[in-house]
Amino acid sequence: MDLSGCERLYPETGTLLAEINRELPKENSLVLAAGEGATRLVARLAAAVAPAGSWWSVETKASASFLAPFPLQCVKDEFPAWVEALQELGLFTLGDLAAIPFVLLHRALGAGARTLWEDARGEGSHAVYQRLELPLLRARHRFQSPQSEPGLVASALGVLADRLAVELRSHRLVAARIQLRLGFHGGTRACRGRTLSPASDELEAIRRAAWALWREESGRRTAVTACELRAELLRKRPAESLCFDFVKARKDLAPAIRSIRRRYGTAAIRWSPELWMD
């Protein structure tokens, strides 16, 4: 069973397995095992060797070494002709195939074997959900002298929120938690956190969370020497098509589109959902 994309609804893998188990018929004696990886092939083989009832996750950087000992027969259903040709060349495992420079494989079999070669290396067009390498994103500011004006500290936090929003969007991530860390004159520190529900990369959501955390420090708002804002519990941003109402957007924009076309011609602007996904 291919569960690609389910991490958007169930970020916790244990929860996803529990939901599937709950939906199975009571009389069904199946015990599930699941695999997660950077490609469908890695995930499928991880599930195949995982102990019953467990979830095996293969890190992206370990994909090639994980695949290496598996026989080429594992992909025969998808690439029957290529597998037979490779076995005639003396290649019997995915590791054997991955170790061959593609330029040599291209000379022997042509460019069409690239997909299989990339799959054997744990990369390529079959890539799906990848585990995040970033545990958090953070933005910092240190004041030149201890700051006791609450408004100026709040202003600095607004700038840090802006930086975090830009970083989140550049990495196509959303954050489920915002944490504020403060340093005070004398070396004391304070730390507060707030959950974002739903997880977001929106500047306003991050800014409101930062200011709310700052207001909670009502008893310690003097002699601030440094502040740091962290975006934590990072997730891949859901595809726009899951949350963007194309029909409503087209209806709302129709008057403006008609006006532009009347003035500049029908070729001046065209409707395309892909335009609004960027």
C-alpha positions in Angstrom: 0.0 0.0 0.0 1.5 3.3 -1.1 0.9 6.0 1.6 2.7 8.8 -0.1 1.3 12.2 1.0 -0.3 10.8 4.2 2.3 12.6 6.3 0.5 15.9 5.6 -2.5 14.6 7.6 -0.7 12.4 10.1 2.8 13.8 10.8 3.2 11.2 13.6 3.9 7.8 12.1 2.5 5.9 15.0 -0.8 7.7 14.6 -1.1 6.8 11.0 -0.5 3.1 11.7 -3.1 3.2 14.5 -5.6 4.7 12.1 -5.1 2.0 9.5 -5.3 -0.7 12.2 -8.6 0.8 13.4 -10.1 0.6 9.9 -9.1 -3.1 9.3 -11.9 -5.6 9.8 -11.9 -7.1 13.3 -11.7 -10.6 11.9 -8.6 -9.7 9.9 -5.5 -11.2 11.4 -3.0 -9.0 9.5 -0.3 -7.3 11.5 1.0 -4.2 9.7 4.6 -3.1 9.0 5.5 0.2 7.3 8.5 1.7 5.7 9.5 5.3 5.0 12.2 6.5 2.6 13.2 9.1 0.1 11.8 7.1 -2.8 9.0 4.6 -3.2 11.4 1.8 -3.8 13.2 2.5 -0.5 10.0 2.8 1.4 8.6 -0.4 -0.1 11.7 -2.5 0.7 11.9 -0.9 4.2 8.3 -2.1 4.8 9.2 -5.6 3.4 12.0 -6.2 5.9 10.5 -4.3 8.9 9.4 -6.5 11.9 5.6 -6.9 12.1 3.9 -4.0 13.8 6.9 -1.6 13.4 7.7 1.4 11.2 11.1 1.5 9.6 12.5 4.8 8.3 15.5 5.0 6.1 17.3 8.4 6.1 17.8 10.0 2.7 21.6 9.9 3.0 21.5 6.2 3.8 19.2 5.2 0.9 22.0 3.9 -1.4 23.6 1.7 1.3 20.2 0.4 2.4 19.3 -0.7 -1.2 22.8 -2.1 -2.1 22.3 -5.7 -1.0 18.8 -6.2 -2.5 18.6 -8.3 -5.7 17.6 -6.8 -9.0 14.6 -9.1 -8.8 13.0 -6.5 -6.5 12.3 -4.2 -9.4 11.6 -6.9 -12.1 7.9 -6.1 -12.1 8.6 -2.5 -13.1 11.6 -3.0 -15.3 11.5 -6.6 -16.7 13.5 -6.0 -19.8 16.2 -3.9 -18.1 16.7 -6.4 -15.3 17.3 -9.3 -17.7 19.8 -7.2 -19.7 21.6 -6.2 -16.5 21.9 -9.7 -15.3 23.4 -10.7 -18.6 26.0 -8.1 -18.0 26.8 -9.7 -14.6 24.9 -7.2 -12.4 22.7 -9.0 -9.8 22.1 -6.5 -7.0 21.0 -2.9 -6.8 24.4 -2.1 -5.3 26.1 -3.5 -8.4 23.9 -1.3 -10.6 24.4 1.8 -8.5 28.2 1.4 -8.6 28.3 1.5 -12.4 29.1 5.0 -13.8 26.0 6.0 -15.9 28.1 6.9 -18.9 29.1 3.2 -19.2 25.5 2.1 -18.7 24.4 4.5 -21.3 26.8 3.1 -23.8 25.6 -0.5 -23.1 21.8 0.0 -22.8 21.0 3.6 -23.8 19.6 6.5 -21.9 16.3 4.6 -21.1 18.0 2.8 -18.2 18.5 6.0 -16.3 15.3 5.7 -14.2 16.3 2.3 -13.0 19.9 3.4 -12.3 18.7 6.4 -10.3 16.2 4.2 -8.3 19.1 1.9 -7.4 21.0 4.9 -6.0 18.0 6.0 -3.9 17.2 9.1 -6.0 15.5 10.2 -9.1 12.0 10.8 -10.4 10.4 8.3 -8.0 11.4 10.5 -5.0 8.6 11.2 -2.6 8.4 12.5 1.0 11.8 13.1 2.6 12.5 13.3 6.3 13.4 16.9 7.2 17.1 17.6 7.9 16.3 20.9 9.7 15.3 20.5 13.3 14.5 24.2 13.6 15.0 27.6 12.1 16.0 30.6 14.2 16.6 34.3 14.0 18.6 36.3 16.6 19.2 39.9 17.6 21.6 41.3 20.2 21.1 44.9 21.5 24.1 47.2 21.7 23.1 48.0 25.3 20.5 46.5 27.7 17.1 47.5 26.4 14.2 48.4 28.8 11.7 49.9 26.3 9.1 47.2 25.6 8.0 48.7 22.3 11.6 48.5 20.9 11.9 44.9 21.9 8.5 44.1 20.3 9.7 45.9 17.2 12.8 43.7 17.1 10.7 40.6 17.5 8.6 41.7 14.5 11.7 41.8 12.4 12.8 38.4 13.6 9.4 37.0 12.7 9.7 38.5 9.2 13.1 36.7 8.8 11.6 33.4 10.0 8.7 33.6 7.6 11.1 34.2 4.7 13.2 31.2 5.8 10.2 29.0 6.1 9.0 29.8 2.7 12.4 29.5 1.0 12.6 25.9 2.4 8.9 25.2 1.7 8.2 24.5 5.4 5.6 25.4 8.0 6.2 25.5 11.7 3.9 24.1 14.4 5.6 25.8 17.3 7.3 29.2 18.0 9.7 29.7 20.8 11.0 32.9 22.3 14.3 33.1 24.1 15.4 36.2 26.0 18.7 37.2 27.5 18.9 39.7 30.3 21.7 41.9 31.8 23.5 39.8 34.4 23.3 36.6 32.4 19.8 35.4 33.3 17.6 33.9 30.5 14.0 33.2 29.9 12.3 30.8 27.4 8.6 30.5 26.4 6.9 28.6 23.6 3.5 28.7 21.8 1.9 26.2 19.4 0.7 27.3 16.0 -2.6 25.5 15.1 -2.6 25.0 12.2 1.1 24.9 11.4 2.0 28.0 9.4 4.6 30.0 7.5 2.5 33.2 7.6 4.3 36.3 8.9 1.2 37.5 10.8 0.8 34.2 12.6 4.5 34.1 13.6 4.5 37.8 14.6 1.3 37.4 16.8 2.9 34.4 18.5 6.1 36.3 19.2 4.3 39.3 20.6 2.1 37.2 22.8 5.1 35.4 24.2 6.7 38.8 24.9 3.6 40.0 26.7 3.7 37.0 28.9 7.1 38.2 30.2 5.3 41.1 32.0 7.4 40.8 35.1 10.8 40.7 33.3 10.7 43.3 30.5 13.8 45.4 31.5 17.5 45.1 30.7 17.0 42.8 27.7 20.3 42.1 26.0 19.3 39.6 23.3 16.3 37.9 21.8 15.9 34.8 19.7 12.9 33.5 17.9 12.7 29.9 16.9 10.4 28.0 14.5 10.1 24.4 15.6 8.3 21.2 14.7 8.9 21.9 11.0 6.9 20.1 8.3 6.7 20.2 4.6 4.2 22.8 3.4 1.0 21.0 2.0 0.5 21.3 -1.7 -1.4 24.4 -2.7 -3.9 22.3 -4.6 -5.1 20.8 -1.3 -6.1 24.2 0.2 -6.5 26.6 -2.7 -10.1 27.2 -4.0 -9.5 27.7 -7.8 -13.2 28.1 -8.5 -13.6 30.9 -6.1 -10.4 32.6 -7.2 -11.5 32.5 -10.8 -14.9 34.0 -10.0 -13.3 36.7 -7.8 -10.8 37.6 -10.5 -13.1 37.4 -13.5 -14.0 41.2 -13.5 -10.4 42.3 -13.4 -9.4 39.8 -16.1 -12.2 41.0 -18.4 -11.2 44.6 -17.9 -7.5 43.9 -18.7 -8.5 41.9 -21.9 -10.8 44.8 -23.1 -8.0 47.3 -22.7 -5.0 45.2 -23.9 -6.5 42.4 -25.9 -7.4 38.8 -25.1 -3.8 37.7 -25.2 -2.8 40.0 -22.3 -3.8 37.6 -19.6 -4.9 34.0 -19.5 -6.4 31.9 -16.7 -4.3 29.0 -15.5 -4.5 27.4 -12.1 -0.8 26.8 -12.2 -0.2 30.6 -12.1 -1.8 30.8 -8.7 0.2 27.9 -7.2 3.5 29.8 -7.3 
